[in-house]
Amino acid sequence: MNLYANSVGTLQTWLFEQAVQPALFGLGAMHLAERFFDATEWFILGIIEIIALYALLRPLEAWRPVERWRNREGVGTDIIYTLLGRLGVLPLATFLLLAPIFDWIEAELRLAGFTPFHLENAASVIAASPALSFALYFIVLDLGEYWRHRLQHRFDWWWALHALHHSQRKMSFWTDSRNHLLDDLLAGAWLAAIALVIGVPPGQFFLIVIAMRMTESLSHANLRLHFGTIGERLIVSPRFHRLHHAIGVGHEGAHQGCNFAVLMPLWDILFRTANFAGRIEPTGVRDQLTGRDYGGGFWAQQGLGLVRMGQAIVGRYDR
């Protein structure tokens, strides 16, 4: 771990000094140097993450696919989304942009005699153990992600954006990052706001985000895999999540769908949205079968997403 940390730190310093710092200097933005130094690390970790996911999941998809396609047309666009999502530092940028606002609120509360709430201080045993505090933050953020996902399916204007994610008929591990950019921004702000409210340290926040993203990539994989009766209830598997993307089940079913959990199916079990049927269904959105176009390329998908959201806002969007 020390070798890994030192290697990333050395590469981060080199990349920042050789590329990022000169650009900031040329733009007169050196006051942002500290934030962009952190973003450089996020960029490097994103590259490592993509390489690791491809090395692990692509061979597994080839070995035991749920579906065998004649061609991989349409998957390439998802790779673009993955590069943007994993290297675009959106969660980090949102976290860092919101941090000064929350710091100001915290300072004002202290001046008024209120002590801001930090979740890890709820019990001394948690505060004394970095592992326990990390686990607690992890659980709370995962719960927040469950409800964010429920709301994406509940509100028409948000579903109009999120539907892009569900419109992939050839679901693979690349599909996790297939999101409208505005939807990504809202999701990043949601997660960062919860993290700041409960007092998640930046270092732990970054690790939690990476763990979530890698698990979500696995759950979207075109992979015939489940974790057994007990394991399926502990962590989201490709089989469990595939039902969330199933036509007529994943969005159009009861509760605007099922299997919303990001990491732990516990939330679906508690809130009665779990479906452990385990059957294999085609993925997509039902209105694709009647001709709705979600776009074949990145820009078309982004534009049509905004059109759908506009229609939803004025009450002219038909789910």
C-alpha positions in Angstrom: 0.0 0.0 0.0 2.8 2.4 0.8 4.5 1.6 -2.6 1.1 2.3 -4.3 0.6 5.5 -2.4 4.1 6.7 -3.1 3.8 5.8 -6.8 0.5 7.7 -7.2 1.8 10.6 -5.3 5.0 10.9 -7.4 3.0 10.7 -10.6 0.5 13.2 -9.3 3.2 15.7 -8.5 4.9 15.2 -11.9 1.7 15.6 -13.9 0.6 18.6 -11.9 3.9 20.4 -12.3 4.3 19.5 -15.9 0.8 20.1 -17.3 -1.7 21.4 -14.8 0.3 24.1 -13.0 1.5 25.8 -16.2 -2.1 25.9 -17.5 -3.4 27.5 -14.3 -0.6 30.0 -14.4 -1.3 30.9 -18.0 -5.0 31.4 -17.2 -4.3 33.4 -14.1 -6.0 30.8 -11.9 -3.2 29.8 -9.5 -5.6 30.5 -6.6 -7.2 27.1 -7.6 -3.9 25.2 -7.5 -4.7 23.3 -4.4 -8.0 22.1 -5.7 -6.6 21.1 -9.1 -3.7 19.3 -7.3 -6.4 17.1 -5.7 -8.2 16.7 -9.1 -4.9 15.5 -10.6 -4.9 12.6 -8.2 -8.5 11.9 -9.0 -7.6 11.8 -12.7 -4.8 9.3 -12.1 -7.0 7.1 -9.9 -9.7 7.2 -12.7 -7.2 5.8 -15.2 -6.2 3.0 -12.8 -9.8 2.2 -12.2 -10.7 2.0 -15.9 -7.7 -0.3 -16.6 -8.6 -2.5 -13.6 -12.2 -2.8 -14.6 -11.4 -3.7 -18.2 -8.8 -6.2 -17.2 -11.2 -7.9 -14.7 -14.6 -7.6 -16.3 -14.1 -7.7 -20.0 -12.7 -11.3 -19.9 -15.6 -12.4 -17.6 -18.2 -10.9 -20.0 -16.6 -12.8 -22.9 -16.5 -16.0 -20.8 -20.1 -16.1 -19.3 -22.2 -13.4 -21.0 -25.9 -13.1 -20.3 -26.4 -12.1 -24.0 -24.2 -12.8 -27.0 -24.5 -10.0 -29.5 -23.7 -10.1 -33.2 -21.9 -6.8 -32.9 -21.1 -4.3 -30.1 -22.6 -1.3 -31.9 -23.7 1.2 -29.3 -21.4 0.1 -26.6 -18.7 2.5 -27.9 -20.8 5.5 -26.8 -20.8 4.0 -23.3 -17.0 4.0 -23.3 -17.1 7.7 -24.0 -19.4 8.2 -21.0 -17.0 6.1 -18.9 -14.0 8.2 -19.8 -15.9 11.4 -19.0 -17.3 10.0 -15.8 -14.2 8.4 -14.4 -11.7 11.0 -15.6 -13.9 14.1 -15.4 -13.6 14.5 -11.6 -17.3 15.5 -11.3 -17.9 14.1 -7.8 -14.6 15.6 -6.6 -15.2 19.0 -8.2 -18.7 19.1 -6.7 -17.4 18.2 -3.3 -14.7 20.8 -3.4 -17.0 23.5 -4.7 -19.6 22.8 -2.0 -17.0 22.5 0.8 -16.5 26.3 1.2 -20.2 26.8 1.4 -20.6 24.2 4.1 -17.5 25.6 5.9 -19.1 29.0 6.0 -22.4 27.6 7.3 -20.5 25.6 10.0 -18.6 28.8 11.1 -21.8 30.7 11.3 -23.4 28.0 13.4 -20.5 27.9 15.8 -20.7 31.7 16.2 -24.4 31.3 17.0 -23.5 28.7 19.7 -24.5 25.6 17.7 -22.1 22.7 17.3 -22.3 21.2 13.8 -23.2 17.5 13.6 -20.5 15.0 12.5 -21.7 11.5 12.2 -18.5 9.8 13.5 -18.8 11.8 16.8 -22.2 10.1 17.6 -20.2 7.4 19.5 -16.7 7.6 21.0 -15.9 4.0 19.8 -16.7 5.1 16.2 -14.7 8.3 16.4 -11.7 6.3 17.7 -11.7 3.8 14.8 -11.1 5.0 11.3 -12.4 1.7 9.9 -15.7 2.0 11.8 -16.1 5.6 10.8 -15.4 4.7 7.2 -18.0 1.9 7.4 -20.6 4.2 8.9 -20.1 6.9 6.3 -20.2 4.2 3.6 -23.5 2.9 4.8 -25.1 6.3 5.2 -24.0 7.4 1.7 -25.3 4.1 0.2 -28.7 4.8 1.8 -28.6 8.3 0.3 -27.8 6.9 -3.1 -30.7 4.4 -2.8 -33.2 7.3 -2.2 -31.6 9.5 -4.9 -32.2 6.6 -7.3 -35.8 6.2 -6.2 -36.4 9.9 -6.9 -34.9 9.6 -10.3 -37.6 7.2 -11.2 -40.3 9.0 -9.2 -40.2 12.5 -10.8 -41.0 12.8 -14.5 -38.5 15.5 -15.2 -35.7 13.5 -13.5 -36.7 10.3 -15.1 -36.6 12.0 -18.5 -32.9 12.5 -17.9 -32.3 9.1 -16.2 -34.1 7.2 -18.9 -30.9 7.6 -21.0 -29.1 5.3 -18.6 -31.9 2.7 -19.0 -32.1 3.0 -22.8 -29.0 0.8 -23.4 -30.3 -2.5 -24.9 -26.7 -4.0 -24.8 -25.9 -3.6 -21.2 -22.3 -4.1 -20.2 -19.9 -2.9 -17.5 -19.4 0.3 -19.5 -23.1 1.1 -19.0 -22.8 2.3 -15.4 -21.5 5.7 -16.6 -24.1 6.1 -19.4 -25.8 9.1 -17.9 -27.0 12.5 -19.0 -24.4 15.1 -18.0 -27.1 17.1 -16.1 -28.2 13.9 -14.3 -24.5 13.3 -13.4 -24.2 16.8 -12.0 -27.4 16.4 -9.9 -26.2 13.0 -8.6 -22.8 14.4 -7.8 -24.2 17.3 -5.9 -26.6 15.0 -4.0 -23.8 12.7 -2.9 -21.4 15.5 -2.0 -24.0 17.4 0.0 -24.8 14.4 2.1 -21.1 13.7 2.6 -20.5 17.3 3.8 -23.5 17.4 6.1 -22.4 14.2 8.0 -18.8 15.3 8.0 -17.1 12.8 5.6 -13.3 13.6 5.3 -12.3 14.3 1.7 -9.9 11.3 1.7 -12.6 8.9 2.8 -15.1 10.4 0.4 -12.9 9.7 -2.6 -12.4 6.1 -1.5 -16.1 5.6 -1.0 -16.9 7.0 -4.5 -14.4 4.7 -6.1 -15.7 1.7 -4.3 -19.3 2.6 -5.3 -18.3 3.1 -9.0 -16.4 -0.2 -9.2 -19.3 -2.1 -7.6 -21.8 -0.4 -10.0 -19.6 -1.4 -13.0 -19.7 -5.0 -11.9 -23.5 -4.9 -11.3 -24.0 -3.6 -14.9 -21.8 -6.2 -16.5 -23.1 -8.5 -19.2 -22.2 -11.4 -16.9 -24.2 -14.4 -15.9 -23.3 -14.1 -12.2 -25.1 -14.2 -8.9 -23.8 -14.4 -5.3 -26.0 -17.1 -3.9 -29.0 -16.8 -1.5 -27.1 -15.0 1.2 -24.7 -13.1 -1.0 -27.4 -11.7 -3.2 -28.8 -10.0 -0.1 -25.5 -8.5 1.0 -24.2 -6.9 -2.2 -25.8 -6.0 -5.6 -25.0 -8.6 -8.2 -25.3 -8.4 -12.0 -28.3 -10.6 -11.9 -30.0 -8.5 -9.2 -29.4 -5.2 -11.0 -30.3 -6.5 -14.4 -33.9 -6.8 -13.3 -33.8 -3.1 -12.5 -33.0 -2.5 -16.2 -35.5 -5.1 -17.5 -38.2 -3.8 -19.9 -41.5 -3.6 -18.1 -40.0 -4.4 -14.7 -37.1 -2.1 -13.9 -39.0 1.1 -14.3 -42.5 0.3 -15.3 -43.3 -2.0 -12.5 -44.6 -1.3 -9.0 -42.9 1.6 -7.1 -41.6 2.8 -10.5 -39.5 -0.3 -10.6 -37.4 -2.5 -8.3 -33.8 -3.1 -7.2 -32.7 0.5 -6.8 -29.8 -0.2 -4.4 -26.3 0.8 -5.5 -24.3 -1.4 -3.2 -26.4 -3.1 -0.5 -29.8 -4.8 -1.4 -30.6 -4.2 2.3 -32.3 -0.9 1.4 -34.5 -2.6 -1.3 -35.5 -5.3 1.3 -36.3 -2.7 4.0 -38.3 -0.5 1.7 -40.0 -3.4 -0.1 -38.6 -2.8 -3.6 -36.5 -5.9 -3.8 -37.0 -8.5 -6.6 -34.9 -11.6 -6.3 -36.7 -13.5 -9.1 -33.4 -14.0 -10.9 -34.9 -14.4 -14.4 -33.2 -13.0 -17.4 -35.1 -10.2 -19.3 -34.2 -7.9 -22.2 -33.0 -4.5 -21.0 -34.2 -1.1 -22.1 -37.2 1.2 -21.7 -40.7 0.0 -22.8 -41.4 3.0 -24.9 -38.4 2.1 -27.1 -40.5 -0.8 -28.4 -43.1 1.7 -29.7 -40.5 4.0 -31.4 -39.2 6.5 -28.9 -35.7 7.6 -30.0 -33.1 8.0 -27.3 -30.3 8.8 -29.8 -27.5 6.7 -31.2 -24.5 8.9 -30.3 -23.4 11.1 -27.4 -24.6 14.5 -28.6 -28.0 13.1 -29.8 -28.5 11.4 -26.5 -27.7 14.6 -24.6 -29.9 16.7 -26.7 -32.9 14.4 -26.6 -32.5 14.1 -22.8 -33.0 17.9 -22.5 -36.0 17.7 -24.9 -37.6 15.0 -22.7 -37.0 17.0 -19.6 -38.5 20.1 -21.1 -41.6 18.1 -22.1 -41.8 16.7 -18.6 -41.7 20.2 -17.0 -44.5 21.5 -19.2 -46.5 18.3 -18.6 -46.2 16.9 -22.2 -43.9 13.9 -21.4 -45.5 10.5 -21.6 -43.7 7.8 -19.7 
